[in-house]
């Protein structure tokens, strides 16, 4: 039904294992990769042939229990799970499709039975069709219309270069709400088509669509691939581990980032991404996110980390991973690790007993680590509708507060808390014209939100184009944001970083002297220094063709300096793609991610690493590890002296033991 290229969309977020690896599913052709799925319309568009709630009712189980079984899809199938509950395969097939008898033709009923049988007996196919909600071809098939790219291939290559869908659309002058609405339309149309053809029921289509739409805001802003970021999935990159998304303490002494494992067997056992840190005063790297137990083959990933300005705590997202291939699935949660005590709190799910199922993401944290903001998508129940909201959680009182919410067709908030925890900035859709604007909300009261993305003056006009990516000062009075607006005082169709001083009522340009499109601003605690990315126009849709630089703007002097450069006051500019800056309180140190290969020895060009630029000493230093470490736990003490369920020595032994019994060990 779909072109062969469609299967690329489903698998583009996964990692191909070693060349000799084989598919988990018995129906895969010889030589297929472990994540192989059939290139068929019902698979590509996610038309489940039976109602999943009927499956759970027949087996007296829950969606969570089913997930925990099929996450190990190399050995576990739904048919095996059913057999443990007294259901033989063919009996379950008949029971699942029985409600469709009389609703569809005899031919379609046979097709549904065949699709059901394959879903039950093929491990990865069953996992995919039930749990990979946004792994479908509908969005990429319409990428030219949704994101403005010239071809579908261009979209896939840009995603492979780890640009988020939002960044791709923004490069092609598409608004964020327009992208969200375009995705909404194609997802609705694809499920409606399945109902029309009798390939899925209306009830199941509605359930599938609801889950997909709740995940779209998070997916749009996600640049990471979902699965180990190496091997055949990145043939144009040298081997080695990656690091991204750094943050820095106010005193410039502690840096935290997301560390990617690209050695497949380690990613499968321990999770693809973990959170690491470095205390720059000679104490070296340390582990932050809790260690997976490799013996259980149930890894989890931790990512999207952010460090409290006082260095006391780190907030991050976490999600369970599949085995093999370490693909992140299931609900996401926001956790906080106290770096002094080592204690980990699941703040986004505190006291959720009896409440709707939730997935939470995009954490932000106050300077003292006591207030945490995040977005959360709650499932609908019989009594409550689905909800996508912006929340704050007080770690001292254990109270959560809803700050704002939007409907299914809104835009991701991408929130940022002020250092003092009194204000939270976020992006919100402006109806009905479809712009996203930046607003500021009070955290501890029911006061009115304040429009940030506006022209100079107390009542300046709202930006006439999307505004997004807020960065906020310690006291919440200075907010930087990105926009292509033409009514703020600058001409030309390119994105720029602007600074709104809420006390003075001014909106000034921060990125005026930088070339190309500016975005991804970060701000110092006092609002004086603003770091940002200046992205040069790309000449090819691959990681090799992307170029950008980090600059630092001083609001007091009006000067802009290049940050992403080699050692020395006039060191050569980095030769790759620099992104995600963060700045210390005094503006002296800026951390950033870069694919450059000329910033110092030890990291080849193309791999993303985390660097720190010291503007006082004019030095640039690589902080993250590059090569895959065969003993990843050695020399990585946990923050707070522990807090995990296993010691590092025991965990290291479990890694070695698990490698011997792993059913795919000989294939890695």
Phi, psi and omega in degrees: 000326182243155178298156180301331180299335183300325182296336177297323181296319181292324186259357187295340180268002183250161180255129171288137180280193181301156186306330183272358183294151182241159180291151177288330187272136185292337181274358179292146178290160179303136178085359180293153181282163184301332182266016183300138168223154182293140179276075182231151186303317184294331177281312183297326182257004171064056176260092178294127188284355178220167178279121186294329179293335174291321176301313182294323180292316181297323183265003180051054184219187179233165176300321180297318179295319179297317179300315183297337176278307187280354176298334175264070191282354177292333183232342189252131176239162176295327178297321177295318179300317180294321180299326178293342179251018172087013181252119170285156188304306186293327176297319180291322177302311181298319182293325182287323183268354184306319181296343181273348179298129183091342178266335181229167180290165178299323178296312180296323179297321177294322178296316179298320178296319178296315179296321179295316180300317180292323177298323182284328189259346182253114189300308183288323178299316178298317178298315182298309189290335180267328193235348181265070194302321182255015172268087184212173184258351187299316184292311181294328177299334181246025185297327181297323180279321185284318188248351177084005178290160181284325182220161174298322180300321179298318178299315182295321179292321178293322175295321178296333175278004176066039162272140178288158175305323177298316180295322179296313179296321181295323176298334183250023172064033176256136181285158184290319178292324177298320177297314181298317180293323178296318177295318177305314182296314185288327177292319177297317181294322182292321177289323178297324178295319177299320178294318181299320180278356181077011184279343176209155181278160177299319180299313181290322178299318179296319180295316179296315181298318181300317179293319180297313184295326178292334182269347184300314180304319179291316182298320182301323183269002187267120177269338184290144167288152179260085183145160185309135190263067180195198176060215183295341179290338179228065186294342181269005180250145174290158180291150178145163181277156182249166174210140184212175168056060180279155169221158187225147178287162182300323181278000177073015185260341183233134178233139180232145180206171175268125182249129184257132172267122180252358168281120193300314186293328178288321177298320180294323185274325189245351186102145184291319185238139173223165182258127180235163179216169178216127171267113196291344183279047172082003184270345172081185186284152176214156181274146181240307182286146182300146182281133171292153174271105186296335182293335183275349181054039177229070185287163172226155176249149176232136190195180180057046186280155175212132184266134172297143187300330179276003177076014187271338187205158177229130172260144179201163174270155173216150177210150177287157182240157176277164172227121004274190173077353171055037178282131184279122180220176178081184184287150175260147179228156175255123179245158173232131173251125174280117185285349179269317182263340184084357182290140178246130178243139175265081192291326185286347183235024179291129176057051181260009181302127179080001181257165183301151175299140187229146164237137186230149188199178179052063180286154172215151189219145179287168184298325181269002177076007185269336180245131182235130174252153179193164171263150178215140175246117181256135178293156175285152173232180178297333184255340185228142176283166174297149184219131170248114187223166174254125187235157167233146181234129177265116184289337180282318183263348184059038178246136177255143180228131175282123181266316181200160175215158177222164182279186182299333185256020178279200181232155180297141183286326183048061193284157173219124178275144169292155182301325181279359175074013183264340184227150174225126179262144180203163178264132181224146180285136179259110179272149003261002189278350171089010174280156166257134180238157179262128179237158176243128180245141170288144183270323190254011179213177179260029181294168182287149173288155183242130177287125181262315186279083182213164178290168183301150182108155182298330181238032180303153183295145176296150179306139183271010174216174180308140168235140188196184178054059179290147170227138194229144181284175182304315183264002176078010183267346179237126182229126173263151178206167180251140177197153170262016185304145179256000183250022178253358175115005178234147182255164177097145183271084174207155180282144181223159175259127181243157179235123178255120173263108188288332177286314182279343182072028182252152173229113185237158182275129178262332189255023188299324184270357183270146179281159172072195180278131179255146182193186172053056182284153171223150188227146177285165185302320182271001178079007183283315185256135178233117175265149180203166178260132171249112186260122177284151179301132185278147180254349174210157185267048178222168180299331180290335183268356183270137179224135173201164181223157177256133177236159176233123181255131178259110181295334183284318182260342183081005182274149176236129180238149176282129181260316185280083182211166178291171176308148178104155181296331180239033180301152182298145179295147177301143187262016182232211183256110180260144185202174169053057179285156170215146190233142177288169186297324182269004178074004184283321183245135177233127174258151181199164174258146180204147174268003185300150176247003184247017181267001179152165182288157171102346179231118179289155179294139179112319176286141178273129177229166179258129181238157171235131176254122176261109184282349175280315180262356181056046178241151176233126188230134174282126180261325188274157175283150184250307184279147176297129183265120181291341176234072192294343184269345182287131177076014180239075179297149178280149175298143178075009176076021177135220183106347179274170182280343185227145173288160180294324179297316179294319181295321179297320177296322179294324176301312182297318180293318183294328179296332182281331184256355180302127183296342179252011186303320181288349183260348185289000000 
